[in-house]
Amino acid sequence: FFKNLKNLKNSKNQKIKNLLISQGATDAHNNLAKILQLIKPYIKKYNLKVHIKSSNFIKLPLKLRKDTNIKIVNRLKNVSSLLKKIHFAITSCGNFCHEINFFGIKTMFVTSEPREILRAKKLQKLGFGNYINLTDKKKFNKELLKLINGKNFNDRNLKKMKFFQYNGMLNIVNLIMNIKKNVQK
């Protein structure tokens, strides 16, 4: 999984911008459909290739599954091969969020789960991405455009990578323990 991490491609002239959307195994709050509706106008305009991490529990409309700019990925044998291609992500703050952060991917956190909102706010304080409430469509669009139009578009967040790679598991455990303490208060 972690091998070849140093070989991340950071070419400056890439035309296609790879966006990963992940909302967990069940997408309990139907956020995926809401996110797709919000990003729809930007897909062709900004040449986005949208990768949706999905599962058998999430049913996506046939129209989306036939869109050539949208690729649905279910079970991944080599997660790192996908994450190396991703320029930015819209993710809930479940377990997969840690893998996204490990690769230093620019991230927008969108979730409706209370415990994940706490994690998203903690990660935001660390400077690893911004938590956006999906009901605030104006803020969502502003953050999305910031990710799409950012200078150094292909650069990875080295601070984020360092945090998750150095004593990575210990950092994750400490982060979870801090969230757990906050939830129990």
C-alpha positions in Angstrom: 0.0 0.0 0.0 2.6 2.6 1.0 5.3 1.5 -1.5 6.3 4.0 -4.2 4.9 6.9 -2.2 7.8 9.1 -3.3 6.9 8.6 -6.9 3.8 10.8 -6.8 3.4 12.5 -10.1 3.4 16.3 -9.8 3.5 17.3 -13.5 2.6 21.0 -13.8 0.8 20.7 -17.2 -1.8 18.2 -16.5 -5.1 19.0 -18.2 -7.4 16.6 -16.5 -8.0 17.3 -12.8 -8.8 14.1 -10.8 -11.4 14.6 -8.1 -12.2 11.8 -5.6 -15.5 11.7 -3.8 -15.9 9.4 -0.9 -18.9 9.3 1.5 -18.4 6.0 3.3 -19.7 2.5 2.6 -23.4 3.4 3.1 -23.7 7.2 2.5 -26.4 7.2 5.2 -27.4 10.8 4.6 -27.4 10.6 0.8 -24.6 13.2 0.6 -23.1 11.7 -2.6 -26.1 12.6 -4.7 -26.1 16.2 -3.2 -22.4 16.6 -3.9 -22.7 15.3 -7.5 -25.6 17.7 -8.1 -23.4 20.6 -6.9 -20.3 19.7 -8.9 -22.2 18.8 -12.1 -21.7 22.3 -13.7 -18.0 22.2 -13.0 -17.2 18.7 -14.5 -17.0 19.7 -18.2 -16.1 23.4 -17.6 -12.9 22.5 -15.6 -12.2 19.1 -17.3 -12.7 17.1 -14.1 -12.4 13.3 -14.0 -14.6 12.3 -11.0 -13.7 9.1 -9.2 -16.5 8.0 -6.8 -15.5 5.5 -4.1 -18.7 3.6 -3.7 -19.9 0.2 -2.5 -22.7 -2.3 -3.2 -24.9 -0.5 -0.7 -24.9 2.8 -2.6 -27.1 2.9 -5.7 -26.1 5.6 -8.2 -28.4 6.6 -11.1 -27.7 4.9 -14.4 -27.1 8.4 -16.0 -24.2 8.9 -13.7 -22.8 5.5 -14.3 -22.7 6.1 -18.0 -21.1 9.5 -17.8 -17.5 9.2 -19.2 -16.2 11.8 -16.8 -17.4 9.8 -13.8 -15.7 6.6 -12.8 -17.1 4.5 -10.0 -14.6 2.5 -8.0 -15.7 -0.2 -5.6 -13.2 -2.6 -4.2 -9.7 -1.4 -4.7 -6.8 -3.9 -4.7 -4.2 -1.1 -4.8 -5.6 2.0 -3.1 -2.3 3.8 -3.5 -2.5 3.6 -7.3 -5.8 5.5 -7.3 -4.7 8.0 -4.6 -1.5 8.9 -6.5 -3.6 10.2 -9.4 -6.0 12.2 -7.3 -5.5 16.0 -7.2 -8.2 16.8 -4.6 -10.9 15.1 -2.7 -14.3 15.6 -1.2 -14.7 13.1 1.6 -16.5 12.4 4.8 -14.3 11.9 7.8 -14.5 8.2 8.2 -11.5 5.8 8.0 -10.7 6.4 4.3 -10.1 10.1 5.1 -6.9 9.1 6.9 -5.6 7.4 3.7 -6.4 10.5 1.7 -4.5 12.6 4.2 -1.6 10.3 4.2 -1.1 11.1 0.5 -1.3 14.8 1.1 -4.3 15.3 -1.1 -6.0 18.7 -0.9 -9.3 17.9 0.8 -12.8 19.3 1.5 -14.6 17.5 4.4 -18.3 17.0 3.9 -20.2 14.9 6.3 -23.4 14.8 8.3 -22.4 12.3 11.0 -21.8 14.1 14.3 -18.6 12.2 15.2 -17.2 12.8 11.7 -18.0 16.5 12.0 -15.8 16.6 15.1 -13.0 14.9 13.2 -13.4 17.2 10.3 -13.2 20.3 12.5 -10.1 18.9 14.2 -8.4 18.2 10.8 -9.4 21.7 9.7 -7.7 23.2 12.8 -4.6 21.3 11.7 -4.8 22.9 8.3 -5.5 19.7 6.4 -8.7 20.8 4.7 -11.9 22.7 5.3 -15.1 21.3 6.8 -18.1 22.4 4.7 -21.7 21.9 5.8 -23.5 20.7 2.7 -26.5 22.9 3.3 -24.2 26.0 2.6 -24.1 25.6 -1.1 -22.4 29.0 -1.7 -19.6 28.0 0.7 -19.3 24.6 -0.9 -19.0 26.1 -4.4 -16.4 28.7 -3.2 -14.3 25.9 -1.6 -14.6 23.7 -4.7 -13.4 26.5 -7.0 -10.6 27.2 -4.6 -9.5 23.6 -5.0 -9.9 23.6 -8.7 -8.2 26.9 -9.4 -5.5 26.7 -6.7 -2.0 27.6 -7.7 0.4 24.7 -7.4 -2.6 22.5 -8.3 -0.6 19.2 -8.4 1.5 19.8 -5.3 0.8 17.7 -2.2 0.3 19.1 1.2 3.7 18.2 2.7 2.7 19.2 6.3 -0.2 16.7 6.1 2.0 14.0 4.6 4.6 14.5 7.3 2.0 14.3 10.1 0.4 11.1 8.8 3.7 9.4 7.9 5.8 10.2 11.0 4.4 7.9 13.7 1.4 7.7 11.4 -0.5 5.1 13.4 0.2 6.8 16.7 -1.0 10.2 15.3 -4.2 8.5 14.1 -4.8 6.8 17.5 -4.1 10.1 19.3 -6.5 12.0 17.0 -9.2 9.4 17.6 -8.7 9.5 21.4 -9.0 13.3 21.4 -12.2 13.1 19.4 -13.5 10.3 21.7 -12.8 12.6 24.8 -14.6 15.5 23.2 -17.6 13.3 22.3 -17.9 11.9 25.9 -18.0 15.5 27.4 
